[in-house]
Amino acid sequence: MARFFRSSLLLTSFSAVLLAFTSWNTFGVSALSSGEDVIERDLCIIGGGSAGTYSAIRMRDQGKSVVVVEKKGRMGGHTETFTDPATGLTTDAGVIVFHNLTIATDYFARFNIPLTTRNVSMNAQYIDLRTGESVPYTPQDPTEAFAAYAAQLAKYPFLDTGFNLPDPVPEELLIPFRDFAAKYNLGPIMGTIWSISQGIGDLLSQPTLYVMKVFGKDILRSIQVGFLTTKNHDNSELYEKATAELGDDVLLNSHVIYTSREGAGVEVEVETPLGRKLIRAKKLLIAIPPKIENLQGFDLDETEREIFEQFSNNAYYTLVLKGSNIPPAVNNARADLPYLLPKLPDVYTVEKSEIPNYYHVKYGSPYEVSDEQVKQTVLTEVARLQDLESQHKGHDELEIAFYSNHSPTFLAFSPSAIADGFYDRLNGLQGHLNTFYTGATFETLDSTLIWRFTETILPRIFDER
């Protein structure tokens, strides 16, 4: 009797497990095998930021059907624009400028968005935001330092697009940038490199490879000829028009819960505001930072996991403050640290916007910090600037009008992983399990250069050779 009872219990347990599995599967891929909840496309794109949106438009222009899965309620990623509710005036709070390259001008022209030139400002005050005190700063002639840096960039033409590194990786690309800067006397341009390279964390500790990618030769050219931005101070218009054109091929406020990539194509199950959808596509394009936590629900294999688990990331935050009596342009500075650069996490810069009494603030960190910490630090430090500017005569209370957390920012490998060939392994994932990749992780933190890199990937997706 006891033996029979144990057998019955095991049978009952097995039935319960089978029932649970069947119930789960009812809401999984098999339950969405047909009907309006199934979307069939040539390409499924994960992420509607700079890379994902560009890819969708370019594939559509080439006659391919696409669907984009975006977790936010808007396309554009780091390209964000603040609109003053009182005046309707706009200012870009995320991506500010683009390179003056044909790929950018053609893309904006496709949507009839006029552009204008914008130069890099070099006239900021240097202030220690911990104290509100000015930091003595005497500009030096940057000519020789720029020439020295350009000469070093020229030694590594393989950095122009992607991370196609030689084996062995040149040792100089793996040394901390502080050592590289000292070796080539880059002091006169370190402030410029630091200002343009916001988002990569501790500049001086980064491997030189990453600084050269962010501050590459086209940045040097753009400093001379000027960058581009939209005439209406509304870079988000590009993504609004792209979203309108893509229409139902964009699934906003949606996230992946399951993928299967082992067959002739891919299946992607997605949670959307209208319920679950099953996407059947020939190929998958991942255009989000490929960190493990961003890929929950994906059927990652051991090869993918080994690579993605190696990534570290920095953090970047953007704010628009409303207030008065704030200097028009401030670089956070430390008189006691090399090149006057502040110690992160902290504010990078404070700069007036195109809207009266509104200011842009950029904040960076080598690691992710809480939104509350960022906001409190910014309010405290900018209030010191108000005291400095108004000579303690009073000023309007600061108000955070816009806030955005851009983390994770700038995914990177350690110098040892780079030397061990992890970029070769990362590049080797292109096409693995019917999946391709694009975005800042494969290029740099720059929309224009991401679009240019994406142009090297898209032809490979449906290459039948």
ChimeraX attribute file (.defattr): number of C-alpha atoms within 10 A of each C-alpha:
attribute: neighborCount
match mode: 1-to-1
recipient: residues
	/A:1	6
	/A:2	7
	/A:3	8
	/A:4	9
	/A:5	10
	/A:6	11
	/A:7	12
	/A:8	12
	/A:9	12
	/A:10	12
	/A:11	12
	/A:12	12
	/A:13	12
	/A:14	12
	/A:15	12
	/A:16	12
	/A:17	12
	/A:18	12
	/A:19	12
	/A:20	12
	/A:21	11
	/A:22	12
	/A:23	12
	/A:24	13
	/A:25	13
	/A:26	12
	/A:27	11
	/A:28	18
	/A:29	22
	/A:30	11
	/A:31	15
	/A:32	19
	/A:33	15
	/A:34	10
	/A:35	8
	/A:36	9
	/A:37	16
	/A:38	18
	/A:39	21
	/A:40	16
	/A:41	16
	/A:42	19
	/A:43	27
	/A:44	28
	/A:45	26
	/A:46	25
	/A:47	28
	/A:48	29
	/A:49	22
	/A:50	26
	/A:51	29
	/A:52	29
	/A:53	27
	/A:54	21
	/A:55	25
	/A:56	26
	/A:57	17
	/A:58	16
	/A:59	17
	/A:60	16
	/A:61	10
	/A:62	9
	/A:63	9
	/A:64	14
	/A:65	16
	/A:66	23
	/A:67	25
	/A:68	26
	/A:69	27
	/A:70	26
	/A:71	18
	/A:72	16
	/A:73	11
	/A:74	18
	/A:75	28
	/A:76	28
	/A:77	21
	/A:78	20
	/A:79	20
	/A:80	22
	/A:81	21
	/A:82	21
	/A:83	17
	/A:84	16
	/A:85	9
	/A:86	6
	/A:87	9
	/A:88	9
	/A:89	15
	/A:90	18
	/A:91	23
	/A:92	23
	/A:93	27
	/A:94	23
	/A:95	20
	/A:96	19
	/A:97	21
	/A:98	22
	/A:99	23
	/A:100	20
	/A:101	15
	/A:102	11
	/A:103	15
	/A:104	19
	/A:105	17
	/A:106	11
	/A:107	17
	/A:108	18
	/A:109	13
	/A:110	11
	/A:111	14
	/A:112	11
	/A:113	17
	/A:114	12
	/A:115	20
	/A:116	14
	/A:117	15
	/A:118	18
	/A:119	14
	/A:120	14
	/A:121	10
	/A:122	11
	/A:123	11
	/A:124	15
	/A:125	19
	/A:126	22
	/A:127	23
	/A:128	22
	/A:129	27
	/A:130	17
	/A:131	10
	/A:132	19
	/A:133	15
	/A:134	18
	/A:135	18
	/A:136	12
	/A:137	13
	/A:138	7
	/A:139	10
	/A:140	10
	/A:141	10
	/A:142	15
	/A:143	10
	/A:144	14
	/A:145	19
	/A:146	17
	/A:147	13
	/A:148	14
	/A:149	21
	/A:150	15
	/A:151	12
	/A:152	14
	/A:153	18
	/A:154	13
	/A:155	9
	/A:156	15
	/A:157	11
	/A:158	13
	/A:159	19
	/A:160	18
	/A:161	17
	/A:162	23
	/A:163	19
	/A:164	15
	/A:165	18
	/A:166	13
	/A:167	10
	/A:168	10
	/A:169	16
	/A:170	13
	/A:171	11
	/A:172	13
	/A:173	20
	/A:174	19
	/A:175	17
	/A:176	19
	/A:177	22
	/A:178	18
	/A:179	15
	/A:180	18
	/A:181	17
	/A:182	10
	/A:183	9
	/A:184	13
	/A:185	16
	/A:186	21
	/A:187	16
	/A:188	18
	/A:189	21
	/A:190	22
	/A:191	18
	/A:192	16
	/A:193	19
	/A:194	20
	/A:195	17
	/A:196	13
	/A:197	18
	/A:198	20
	/A:199	27
	/A:200	24
	/A:201	24
	/A:202	20
	/A:203	23
	/A:204	20
	/A:205	14
	/A:206	20
	/A:207	23
	/A:208	22
	/A:209	24
	/A:210	23
	/A:211	21
	/A:212	23
	/A:213	21
	/A:214	22
	/A:215	21
	/A:216	19
	/A:217	20
	/A:218	15
	/A:219	18
	/A:220	15
	/A:221	13
	/A:222	18
	/A:223	16
	/A:224	11
	/A:225	14
	/A:226	19
	/A:227	21
	/A:228	20
	/A:229	23
	/A:230	21
	/A:231	13
	/A:232	15
	/A:233	21
	/A:234	21
	/A:235	27
	/A:236	24
	/A:237	19
	/A:238	22
	/A:239	22
	/A:240	14
	/A:241	15
	/A:242	20
	/A:243	22
	/A:244	11
	/A:245	14
	/A:246	17
	/A:247	11
	/A:248	11
	/A:249	18
	/A:250	24
	/A:251	26
	/A:252	20
	/A:253	14
	/A:254	23
	/A:255	23
	/A:256	22
	/A:257	16
	/A:258	18
	/A:259	21
	/A:260	17
	/A:261	20
	/A:262	12
	/A:263	10
	/A:264	10
	/A:265	17
	/A:266	21
	/A:267	23
	/A:268	25
	/A:269	24
	/A:270	22
	/A:271	18
	/A:272	17
	/A:273	11
	/A:274	9
	/A:275	9
	/A:276	21
	/A:277	23
	/A:278	26
	/A:279	24
	/A:280	23
	/A:281	23
	/A:282	20
	/A:283	23
	/A:284	27
	/A:285	25
	/A:286	20
	/A:287	26
	/A:288	23
	/A:289	24
	/A:290	21
	/A:291	19
	/A:292	17
	/A:293	10
	/A:294	12
	/A:295	18
	/A:296	14
	/A:297	16
	/A:298	16
	/A:299	15
	/A:300	17
	/A:301	9
	/A:302	9
	/A:303	12
	/A:304	16
	/A:305	14
	/A:306	14
	/A:307	19
	/A:308	21
	/A:309	13
	/A:310	15
	/A:311	18
	/A:312	16
	/A:313	20
	/A:314	21
	/A:315	23
	/A:316	27
	/A:317	24
	/A:318	23
	/A:319	23
	/A:320	25
	/A:321	24
	/A:322	21
	/A:323	20
	/A:324	19
	/A:325	18
	/A:326	24
	/A:327	18
	/A:328	15
	/A:329	18
	/A:330	23
	/A:331	23
	/A:332	24
	/A:333	28
	/A:334	21
	/A:335	16
	/A:336	10
	/A:337	10
	/A:338	13
	/A:339	19
	/A:340	20
	/A:341	23
	/A:342	22
	/A:343	18
	/A:344	15
	/A:345	20
	/A:346	20
	/A:347	26
	/A:348	25
	/A:349	22
	/A:350	26
	/A:351	19
	/A:352	19
	/A:353	20
	/A:354	14
	/A:355	16
	/A:356	13
	/A:357	15
	/A:358	22
	/A:359	25
	/A:360	22
	/A:361	22
	/A:362	21
	/A:363	24
	/A:364	28
	/A:365	25
	/A:366	22
	/A:367	17
	/A:368	18
	/A:369	17
	/A:370	8
	/A:371	12
	/A:372	9
	/A:373	11
	/A:374	23
	/A:375	16
	/A:376	10
	/A:377	17
	/A:378	23
	/A:379	15
	/A:380	13
	/A:381	18
	/A:382	23
	/A:383	22
	/A:384	20
	/A:385	23
	/A:386	23
	/A:387	16
	/A:388	17
	/A:389	17
	/A:390	15
	/A:391	11
	/A:392	10
	/A:393	10
	/A:394	12
	/A:395	16
	/A:396	12
	/A:397	11
	/A:398	17
	/A:399	12
	/A:400	15
	/A:401	16
	/A:402	17
	/A:403	18
	/A:404	15
	/A:405	18
	/A:406	18
	/A:407	20
	/A:408	17
	/A:409	25
	/A:410	25
	/A:411	22
	/A:412	19
	/A:413	20
	/A:414	15
	/A:415	19
	/A:416	10
	/A:417	14
	/A:418	19
	/A:419	19
	/A:420	14
	/A:421	15
	/A:422	20
	/A:423	20
	/A:424	15
	/A:425	14
	/A:426	17
	/A:427	16
	/A:428	11
	/A:429	17
	/A:430	17
	/A:431	17
	/A:432	14
	/A:433	19
	/A:434	19
	/A:435	20
	/A:436	21
	/A:437	27
	/A:438	27
	/A:439	26
	/A:440	22
	/A:441	22
	/A:442	23
	/A:443	23
	/A:444	25
	/A:445	23
	/A:446	18
	/A:447	23
	/A:448	22
	/A:449	25
	/A:450	22
	/A:451	23
	/A:452	18
	/A:453	21
	/A:454	24
	/A:455	16
	/A:456	13
	/A:457	17
	/A:458	17
	/A:459	10
	/A:460	13
	/A:461	20
	/A:462	14
	/A:463	7
	/A:464	5
	/A:465	4
